[in-house]
């Protein structure tokens, strides 16, 4: 990974400050009043977020035993996008932050 890419990822992570993943086999959890926005994509994936100044805090509620992800791009494609993938490993939440670079 190049220095520029590492800096961009670090900047993005600081901007987002906190990515919370709520692992639940049931999405019956009531959304907290601390979330400004809630989007249910289907019965298996709910995205909650709040922005304060330049910071955005996310929570994902997902009905999965595998991986869950969240990505950001200018045009909705994977090219030149920032992504976060989360999973559980022996009861611990794990995250991988990546930048998908496409040479033009």
TORRODO-69002 format. One line per 10 residues: number of its first residue (from 1); for each residue x, y, z of N, C-alpha, C, O. Coordinates in steps of 0.02 Angstrom, whole numbers. Each point is the difference from the previous one (the first is absolute). Layout:
% TORRODO-69002
NUM> X,Y,Z,X,Y,Z,X,Y,Z,X,Y,Z | ...;
//
This chain:
% TORRODO-69002
1> 43,-58,0,-43,58,0,45,61,0,47,4,39 | -61,44,-83,39,61,-4,-15,48,57,-52,-6,33 | 97,53,-23,-9,49,54,-62,42,-12,-37,14,47 | 25,6,-110,-59,42,-15,-64,-38,16,-47,28,27 | 46,-93,-44,-59,-40,14,-10,-8,75,-56,5,25 | 110,-18,11,-4,-7,73,-24,64,32,-40,-1,47 | 64,58,-71,-23,64,27,-74,12,-14,-36,25,42 | 15,-43,-103,-70,9,-17,-45,-44,44,-52,22,24 | 73,-84,-12,-38,-44,43,-2,27,71,-52,1,31 | 110,20,-6,3,28,68,-45,61,6,-34,8,50;
11> 35,35,-101,-42,59,1,-74,-19,0,-40,29,37 | 22,-77,-77,-69,-22,-4,-22,-30,67,-55,13,23 | 99,-54,6,-17,-30,64,-9,53,54,-47,-5,40 | 91,55,-39,-8,55,48,-65,37,-12,-35,18,47 | 18,-7,-110,-62,36,-16,-60,-39,25,-47,29,28 | 47,-92,-36,-56,-41,23,3,-12,75,-52,-12,32 | 111,16,-4,13,-7,72,-21,-67,29,39,-31,36 | -96,9,-51,-23,-60,35,-47,-39,-45,-50,26,-25 | 66,-88,15,-46,-44,-36,-21,-55,48,40,-42,19 | -103,45,1,-25,-49,48,-39,-54,-37,-43,15,-41;
21> 59,-75,56,-37,-55,-31,-38,-37,54,29,-28,47 | -94,27,-53,-42,-37,47,-17,-66,-32,-38,-3,-48 | 65,-49,75,-12,-67,-28,-61,-28,35,0,-12,61 | -51,1,-99,-62,-24,29,-32,-50,-48,-4,13,-60 | -19,-67,86,-35,-47,-43,-72,22,-7,-38,-28,-40 | 18,78,78,-68,26,-4,4,75,-6,33,33,40 | -67,-5,-89,0,72,-9,-57,33,38,-23,54,-19 | 1,-86,71,-54,28,39,25,52,50,-39,28,38 | 105,-16,-38,27,51,44,-28,68,-19,0,19,-58 | -24,17,106,-27,66,-13,57,48,-15,51,-2,34;
31> -61,44,-82,51,50,-17,4,52,56,-51,24,24 | 111,-9,-5,10,49,53,-17,70,-25,4,14,-60 | -24,28,106,-17,69,-19,62,40,-18,-6,57,-22 | 66,-87,30,61,37,-17,14,-1,-75,45,36,-22 | -81,-74,-17,12,-4,-72,-45,49,-37,-61,0,9 | 91,42,-51,-37,48,-40,-33,-32,-61,-53,22,-23 | 84,-75,-3,-24,-32,-62,1,-76,8,45,-28,30 | -97,-4,-58,-5,-72,1,-22,-22,-69,-49,27,-27 | 83,-77,-2,-19,-26,-65,-2,-77,4,51,-32,15 | -109,4,-28,-8,-73,-2,3,-21,-73,-45,16,-39;
41> 99,-51,20,7,-23,-69,-44,-61,-13,-30,-6,-53 | 26,-37,102,-46,-57,0,-4,-24,72,26,33,45 | -56,-91,-34,-7,-24,69,66,-23,30,2,-17,59 | 51,15,-99,65,-25,24,53,53,11,53,-15,27 | -66,78,-47,54,50,2,-30,69,15,-41,25,-39 | 61,3,94,-23,67,20,61,44,12,48,-21,33 | -50,81,-61,54,49,9,-26,60,38,-51,29,-18 | 86,-11,72,-18,58,41,59,47,0,57,-23,3 | -69,88,-5,56,47,2,-21,67,27,-58,20,-3 | 108,14,29,-7,68,27,61,39,-20,56,-26,3;
51> -65,88,-22,57,43,-16,1,60,47,-52,29,15 | 112,-13,7,11,57,43,61,37,-27,56,-25,5 | -66,84,-32,57,36,-29,29,-40,-58,-35,-15,-48 | 100,-1,54,33,-38,-53,2,-75,15,29,-38,-39 | -58,16,94,2,-70,20,-66,-35,-16,-54,29,7 | 60,-91,-28,-59,-42,-12,10,-65,38,53,-30,-3 | -104,10,40,1,-63,37,-52,-47,-30,-58,19,-8 | 79,-80,-7,-43,-50,-31,-11,-59,46,44,-17,41 | -102,-14,-47,-12,-66,29,-34,-42,-52,-45,23,-35 | 67,-84,29,-31,-48,-45,-31,-55,43,34,-29,42;
61> -97,16,-53,-33,-57,31,-13,-50,-55,-36,15,-48 | 65,-74,54,-2,-48,-54,-15,-69,26,26,-22,51 | -68,-12,-87,-17,-69,16,45,-45,-44,-20,-21,-54 | 80,7,79,47,-40,-38,47,-37,48,9,20,57 | 19,-74,-82,52,-35,37,66,5,-37,48,-36,15 | -46,81,-64,60,8,-40,27,71,6,17,22,55 | -13,12,-110,29,66,-3,-54,52,-12,-54,-15,-25 | 69,77,43,-44,56,-14,45,57,-24,57,6,22 | -82,35,-67,42,53,-27,-38,65,-12,-61,2,-2 | 101,50,-6,-25,67,-14,51,33,-45,60,-4,14;
71> -83,37,-66,47,32,-46,-22,69,-21,-59,17,3 | 108,23,-24,-13,69,-21,37,12,-66,58,-18,-8 | -93,49,-39,31,19,-63,-36,61,-28,-54,18,23 | 85,14,-71,-30,60,-30,-59,-17,-45,-47,39,-6 | 50,-98,-27,-51,-16,-50,-38,-65,13,-37,-23,-43 | 45,-8,102,-36,-60,16,31,-65,-25,-28,-53,9 | 87,58,-40,35,-60,-23,57,-17,48,17,39,44 | 12,-98,-53,57,-20,42,65,35,-19,46,5,41 | -42,20,-103,62,33,-22,14,62,43,-44,42,9 | 105,-37,16,21,57,41,-46,12,59,-21,56,14;
81> 5,-110,22,-45,5,57,36,-20,65,49,-37,-1 | -74,63,56,22,-20,66,-50,-50,27,-61,11,-4 | 86,-66,33,-45,-50,26,24,-23,70,59,3,16 | -107,-25,23,13,-30,65,-36,-67,1,-60,-3,-15 | 95,-50,32,-29,-66,7,7,-21,73,54,7,29 | -107,-32,0,2,-22,70,-22,-72,7,-39,-25,-40 | 65,-8,92,-19,-69,14,16,-14,73,36,38,34 | -62,-93,-9,14,-22,68,52,-56,-2,-3,-44,-43 | 51,47,89,53,-49,5,9,-18,74,28,40,38 | -51,-98,-19,3,-22,71,-30,51,47,28,15,52;
91> -87,12,-71,-35,47,43,25,72,-4,-28,43,34 | 78,-30,-74,28,68,-7,-20,28,-69,6,-34,-51 | -28,97,50,-15,33,-63,66,18,-34,45,28,32 | -39,-44,-95,59,16,-40,-21,42,-60,-55,-8,-26 | 100,53,5,-14,44,-56,60,4,-46,58,-4,22 | -72,11,-86,52,13,-49,-22,59,-42,-54,0,-29 | 95,52,27,-14,60,-39,43,-3,-62,61,-12,5 | -91,23,-63,37,-4,-63,-21,55,-47,-54,29,5 | 99,-14,-52,-14,46,-55,9,-40,-63,53,-29,-12 | -104,27,-30,4,-36,-63,20,49,-55,-39,43,-20;
101> 100,-49,-2,28,45,-51,-6,-33,-68,20,-58,-8 | -46,93,-40,-4,-24,-68,41,46,-44,-12,61,-2 | 60,-89,-32,42,40,-45,-40,19,-62,-31,-43,-32 | 32,106,16,-39,24,-58,43,6,-61,-24,19,-53;
//
